[in-house]
Each structure stands twice: as C-alpha cells, then as structure tokens.
Amino acid sequence: MEIKGKVHEVTPTVQVTESLKKRELILEYIENPQYPEYLKFEAIQDRCNLLDNTKVGDDVEVFFNLKGRPWTDKMGKKTYFNSLQLWKVNVLSGAGATAATPAYAPPADISSQPDDDDLPF
C-alpha cells in the first residue's frame, strides 16, 4: 500500500526490547483540507534508518504493509490491534529531498588554447 502526505513528526529510534528497535513517522494526510488526518507509521529493525533523511514538513510517499493481531488481556478480553509498518519512504519535496541534477564537468575554456597547434585544417 502507499500514501502521500506531509511529515508531521519523526520520533527517535527506541530500543523496545533487546532484539527489537522501533521508530515512528506521523504523516499529515489531507484528503479533506478541513479535517486533516494524522497517521502513525512504524519502522522496525533496520528500516528505522529509512527515516534518517526525513524532516518535518517534507512531502513524502510512504509504502507500507497493514498488519493486525489479536491480544488477550489478563481478564480474558480479546482486543485487536492494527499497525502500519513502512518499508520505503520517498521524499518528494522539502529539506530531505535529494537533488536529481547530475554533476557535470565544467566547460573547457577553448580560448586559452595555444595558437600554435599544428592541425592541418
């Protein structure tokens, strides 16, 4: 799944357990400008690094998987949780966008060439 929006917040990486680290991205999604939505995406393990170049205010495209799981509390009541786990982030515009302009060599100054070349033309 994918969605486009504006970065509202990027949290620091948190070591949840000895083997699990997590980072969150809050995205402002404006389908109706009068009522913007704030969606929380999570990056886990090595995907936490995907948010390193993402800054508040950037326009981004987020690719994610929708996950869900049940949980039963101590009283036996079953509850269901959903999570949006991101796996790719493209910065479309803003401070984190990388320049797409390739680097070129500077033009050669042909006026500084010596006049005594021995070319036959």
Backbone as numpy.savetxt, mean C-alpha at the origin, in Angstrom:
# Nx Ny Nz CAx CAy CAz Cx Cy Cz
-10.10 -9.75 -3.95 -10.95 -8.58 -3.95 -10.06 -7.35 -3.95
-10.60 -6.24 -4.41 -9.83 -5.01 -4.42 -10.75 -3.83 -4.16
-10.15 -2.75 -3.67 -10.89 -1.53 -3.37 -9.92 -0.35 -3.44
-10.43 0.82 -3.80 -9.63 2.04 -3.83 -10.16 3.01 -2.81
-9.24 3.74 -2.19 -9.62 4.73 -1.19 -8.42 5.55 -0.76
-8.61 6.33 0.30 -7.56 7.20 0.82 -7.11 6.67 2.18
-5.79 6.64 2.38 -5.24 6.15 3.65 -5.60 7.12 4.76
-6.28 6.60 5.78 -6.66 7.40 6.94 -5.66 7.20 8.09
-5.15 5.97 8.21 -4.20 5.66 9.29 -3.42 4.40 8.93
-2.15 4.36 9.35 -1.32 3.16 9.24 -0.72 2.94 10.63
-0.98 1.78 11.21 -0.47 1.52 12.56 0.93 0.93 12.48
1.69 1.06 13.57 2.99 0.38 13.60 2.80 -1.14 13.70
3.83 -1.88 13.36 3.78 -3.34 13.46 3.75 -3.74 14.93
2.87 -4.68 15.26 2.73 -5.17 16.63 3.02 -6.66 16.64
3.86 -7.09 17.59 4.15 -8.51 17.76 3.04 -9.07 18.65
2.04 -9.73 18.07 0.88 -10.22 18.80 1.26 -11.42 19.68
1.93 -12.39 19.09 2.48 -13.53 19.84 3.92 -13.70 19.37
4.58 -14.70 19.91 5.97 -14.94 19.52 6.11 -15.22 18.03
5.06 -15.81 17.43 5.15 -16.18 16.02 4.23 -15.36 15.10
3.54 -14.35 15.63 2.60 -13.59 14.81 2.82 -12.09 14.98
3.05 -11.40 13.86 3.10 -9.95 13.88 2.02 -9.42 12.96
1.52 -8.22 13.27 0.36 -7.69 12.57 0.47 -6.16 12.47
-0.09 -5.63 11.38 -0.12 -4.19 11.16 -1.46 -3.87 10.51
-2.02 -2.70 10.80 -3.34 -2.36 10.28 -3.31 -1.11 9.41
-4.17 -1.12 8.42 -4.37 0.01 7.50 -5.84 0.40 7.59
-6.11 1.66 7.90 -7.48 2.17 7.93 -7.66 2.97 6.65
-8.63 2.55 5.84 -8.87 3.16 4.54 -10.19 3.92 4.56
-10.16 5.16 4.10 -11.38 5.95 3.95 -11.95 5.64 2.57
-13.13 5.04 2.56 -13.79 4.62 1.33 -15.02 5.50 1.15
-15.05 6.24 0.03 -16.13 7.20 -0.17 -16.99 6.78 -1.36
-17.94 5.90 -1.08 -18.92 5.55 -2.09 -19.99 6.63 -2.14
-20.37 7.13 -0.95 -21.30 8.24 -0.81 -20.57 9.33 -0.03
-20.22 10.46 -0.66 -19.42 11.50 0.01 -20.02 12.02 1.32
-21.31 11.91 1.47 -21.95 12.37 2.70 -21.66 11.45 3.88
-21.42 10.16 3.58 -21.20 9.17 4.62 -19.98 8.30 4.29
-18.76 8.81 4.51 -17.57 7.99 4.21 -17.49 6.79 5.16
-16.94 5.71 4.64 -16.74 4.48 5.42 -15.26 4.36 5.77
-14.96 3.81 6.93 -13.59 3.57 7.36 -13.41 2.07 7.52
-12.61 1.48 6.63 -12.43 0.03 6.60 -11.05 -0.33 7.16
-11.02 -1.34 8.01 -9.76 -1.78 8.63 -9.26 -3.03 7.94
-8.06 -2.93 7.37 -7.38 -4.06 6.74 -6.22 -4.47 7.64
-5.91 -5.74 7.65 -4.76 -6.19 8.43 -3.73 -6.85 7.53
-2.49 -6.57 7.85 -1.36 -7.20 7.19 -0.69 -8.07 8.25
-0.41 -9.32 7.91 0.21 -10.21 8.89 1.54 -10.73 8.34
2.41 -11.05 9.29 3.74 -11.60 9.02 4.54 -10.73 8.06
5.08 -11.30 6.98 5.95 -10.55 6.07 5.18 -9.50 5.26
3.87 -9.55 5.26 3.09 -8.54 4.53 3.00 -7.22 5.29
3.46 -7.18 6.52 3.51 -5.92 7.27 4.37 -4.90 6.54
5.40 -5.38 5.84 6.31 -4.49 5.10 5.63 -3.80 3.93
4.50 -4.32 3.46 3.80 -3.70 2.33 3.31 -2.29 2.67
3.20 -1.98 3.95 2.70 -0.68 4.36 3.80 0.33 4.66
5.06 -0.06 4.47 6.19 0.83 4.78 6.16 2.12 3.97
5.76 2.07 2.71 5.76 3.26 1.85 4.39 3.92 1.75
3.47 3.52 2.60 2.12 4.06 2.58 1.99 5.14 3.64
1.51 6.31 3.23 1.39 7.46 4.12 -0.06 7.92 4.21
-0.41 8.55 5.32 -1.74 9.12 5.50 -1.99 10.13 4.37
-3.16 10.02 3.74 -3.52 10.90 2.65 -3.27 10.32 1.27
-2.50 9.23 1.18 -2.24 8.59 -0.11 -3.53 7.98 -0.66
-3.71 8.09 -1.97 -4.75 7.34 -2.65 -4.16 5.98 -3.00
-4.84 4.92 -2.60 -4.29 3.58 -2.78 -5.33 2.62 -3.35
-4.82 1.54 -3.89 -5.64 0.41 -4.31 -5.17 -0.77 -3.46
-6.11 -1.37 -2.73 -5.79 -2.45 -1.81 -6.37 -3.76 -2.35
-5.54 -4.78 -2.42 -5.97 -6.12 -2.80 -6.01 -6.95 -1.52
-7.12 -7.65 -1.29 -7.29 -8.33 -0.02 -8.12 -9.59 -0.16
-8.05 -10.41 0.88 -8.88 -11.60 1.00 -9.83 -11.39 2.18
-11.07 -11.79 2.02 -12.06 -11.73 3.08 -11.99 -13.04 3.86
-11.73 -12.94 5.16 -11.60 -14.13 6.01 -12.68 -14.08 7.08
-13.14 -15.24 7.52 -14.12 -15.33 8.59 -13.90 -16.59 9.40
-14.23 -16.50 10.70 -14.06 -17.68 11.56 -14.99 -17.58 12.77
-15.39 -18.72 13.29 -16.21 -18.72 14.51 -15.32 -18.72 15.75
-15.90 -18.26 16.86 -15.22 -18.29 18.16 -16.28 -18.55 19.22
-15.99 -19.45 20.14 -16.92 -19.77 21.22 -16.34 -19.26 22.52
-17.12 -18.44 23.26 -16.63 -17.89 24.53 -16.78 -18.92 25.65
-16.39 -18.55 26.88 -16.42 -19.47 28.03 -17.82 -19.91 28.39
-18.81 -19.11 28.02 -20.20 -19.44 28.33 -20.83 -20.32 27.24
-20.08 -20.61 26.17 -20.59 -21.46 25.11 -21.28 -20.70 23.98
-21.25 -19.38 24.05 -21.89 -18.57 23.00 -20.94 -18.45 21.81
-21.46 -18.77 20.64 -20.66 -18.73 19.42 -20.80 -17.35 18.77
-19.66 -16.79 18.37 -19.60 -15.50 17.69 -18.77 -15.69 16.43
-19.04 -14.86 15.42 -18.30 -14.94 14.16 -17.54 -13.64 13.93
-16.32 -13.77 13.43 -15.47 -12.63 13.14 -15.11 -12.62 11.68
-15.04 -11.44 11.10 -14.56 -11.24 9.73 -13.30 -10.40 9.77
-12.41 -10.64 8.83 -11.22 -9.80 8.71 -10.89 -9.62 7.23
-10.31 -8.48 6.92 -9.88 -8.15 5.57 -8.35 -8.20 5.57
-7.78 -9.27 5.03 -6.33 -9.46 5.06 -5.74 -9.01 3.73
-4.97 -7.92 3.78 -4.39 -7.39 2.54 -3.19 -8.21 2.11
-2.98 -8.25 0.80 -1.82 -8.96 0.26 -1.08 -8.13 -0.77
-1.64 -6.96 -1.13 -0.95 -6.06 -2.05 -1.53 -4.67 -1.89
-0.66 -3.65 -1.96 -1.09 -2.26 -1.89 -0.37 -1.49 -2.99
-1.14 -0.82 -3.84 -0.57 0.06 -4.86 -0.88 1.49 -4.47
0.17 2.30 -4.31 -0.03 3.72 -4.04 -0.29 4.39 -5.38
-1.47 4.99 -5.52 -1.87 5.61 -6.78 -1.40 7.06 -6.86
-1.49 7.79 -5.76 -1.01 9.17 -5.71 -0.77 9.54 -4.26
0.11 10.51 -4.07 0.43 10.95 -2.72 1.90 10.83 -2.45
2.27 10.99 -1.19 3.68 11.01 -0.79 4.37 9.67 -1.03
3.64 8.56 -0.94 4.25 7.25 -1.10 4.33 6.77 -2.54
3.78 7.56 -3.47 3.82 7.14 -4.89 5.23 7.27 -5.41
5.66 6.27 -6.15 6.99 6.31 -6.74 6.91 6.93 -8.12
7.92 7.63 -8.48 7.94 8.27 -9.80 8.07 7.22 -10.88
7.23 7.33 -11.88 7.24 6.37 -12.98 8.13 6.83 -14.12
8.76 7.99 -13.96 9.59 8.53 -15.01 10.95 7.84 -14.99
11.36 7.22 -16.09 12.66 6.56 -16.10 13.79 7.58 -16.14
14.92 7.17 -15.61 16.09 8.05 -15.63 16.79 7.93 -16.98
17.19 9.07 -17.53 17.89 9.10 -18.81 19.24 9.77 -18.62
20.17 9.43 -19.52 21.47 10.08 -19.51 21.29 11.51 -20.01
22.07 12.47 -19.50 21.95 13.84 -19.99 22.37 13.91 -21.46
21.77 14.84 -22.21 22.12 14.93 -23.62 23.58 15.34 -23.81
24.18 14.84 -24.85 25.58 15.17 -25.14 25.64 16.56 -25.77
26.64 17.32 -25.38 26.83 18.67 -25.94 27.74 18.53 -27.16
27.15 18.52 -28.34 27.93 18.30 -29.56 28.70 19.54 -29.98
28.39 20.69 -29.40 29.13 21.90 -29.76 30.53 21.90 -29.16
30.77 21.04 -28.17 32.10 21.02 -27.55 33.03 20.02 -28.22
32.61 19.39 -29.32 33.46 18.45 -30.04 34.55 19.22 -30.79
35.72 18.63 -30.89 36.79 19.31 -31.63 36.43 19.41 -33.11
36.87 20.51 -33.75 36.59 20.74 -35.17 37.53 19.98 -36.10
38.54 19.36 -35.57 39.51 18.71 -36.44 39.25 17.21 -36.60
37.98 16.81 -36.69 37.72 15.40 -36.91 38.07 15.05 -38.36
38.41 13.82 -38.61 38.85 13.42 -39.94 37.82 12.56 -40.66
36.55 12.81 -40.40 35.51 12.07 -41.10 35.41 12.56 -42.53
35.16 11.66 -43.50 35.16 12.05 -44.92 33.91 12.82 -45.35
32.97 13.09 -44.52 31.78 13.83 -44.96 31.58 15.07 -44.18
